[in-house]
Amino acid sequence: MRKQRPKVFLDTSALIAGIASSRGAARAVLQLAEIGLIEVIVSRQVIVEADRNIEEKLPEMLNEYRKFIEILAPALVDDPQQKDVKRFLTVINPDDAPILASAVISDADFLITWDRKHFIGKNIHIHSNLKIVTPGEFLKCFREYVE
């Protein structure tokens, strides 16, 4: 019996890192998605933030980013309702609560982020089954998954 593909929610930092770098863990995560080994999920907020940040900081990559998103075709979830965000306001920085709520609502297995300060090491697992990891940590988990 074939295992179900892991569902990974990418936050803005992981998405931009994967697109901006020609190699590295975040790029490897996107490559796994490109070949269909994982399912990538993002929220509208992630797409808007990534677009805005790339336009502002890496304008030469904007067209490449937009084409990549079109090719990757991640599952897109709506931004969460306020009641869903409110559930996480005591757990995480208020600016990050909508991202966490979107990841939980999307039923993702992993939230991949580079935001160690606000996401990594928090007790978020108490409030959901979501595993919050860096791109490199996800790759380690993925290796175990395929073995």
Long-range contacts (C-beta under 8 A, 24 or more apart in sequence): 3-145, 5-36, 5-37, 5-38, 5-39, 6-38, 6-39, 6-109, 6-110, 6-141, 6-142, 6-145, 7-38, 7-39, 7-41, 7-75, 7-106, 7-107, 7-108, 7-109, 7-110, 8-33, 8-38, 8-39, 8-40, 8-41, 8-108, 8-109, 8-110, 8-111, 8-112, 8-138, 9-40, 9-41, 9-42, 9-43, 9-102, 9-103, 9-106, 9-108, 9-110, 9-111, 9-112, 9-130, 10-40, 10-41, 10-42, 10-46, 10-74, 10-112, 10-113, 11-46, 11-99, 11-103, 11-111, 11-112, 11-113, 11-114, 11-115, 11-119, 12-46, 12-49, 12-50, 12-53, 12-99, 13-113, 13-114, 13-115, 14-112, 14-113, 14-114, 14-135, 15-42, 15-46, 15-50, 16-50, 16-53, 16-54, 16-58, 17-114, 17-135, 18-135, 19-50, 19-54, 19-61, 19-64, 19-65, 19-68, 20-54, 20-58, 20-61, 24-135, 25-134, 25-135, 25-136, 25-138, 25-139, 26-112, 26-114, 26-135, 28-135, 28-139, 29-112, 29-135, 29-138, 29-139, 30-68, 30-72, 32-142, 33-72, 33-74, 34-71, 34-72, 37-142, 38-142, 39-75, 40-72, 40-74, 40-75, 41-74, 41-75, 41-76, 41-77, 41-103, 41-106, 41-108, 42-74, 42-75, 42-76, 42-77, 43-76, 43-77, 43-78, 43-79, 43-80, 43-98, 43-99, 43-102, 43-103, 43-106, 44-76, 44-77, 44-78, 44-79, 45-79, 45-98, 45-99, 45-102, 46-99, 46-102, 47-76, 75-106, 77-102, 77-105, 77-106, 80-105, 87-127, 88-124, 88-127, 91-122, 91-123, 91-124, 91-127, 92-118, 92-119, 92-122, 92-124, 93-118, 100-124, 100-130, 103-130, 104-128, 104-130, 110-138, 110-141, 112-138
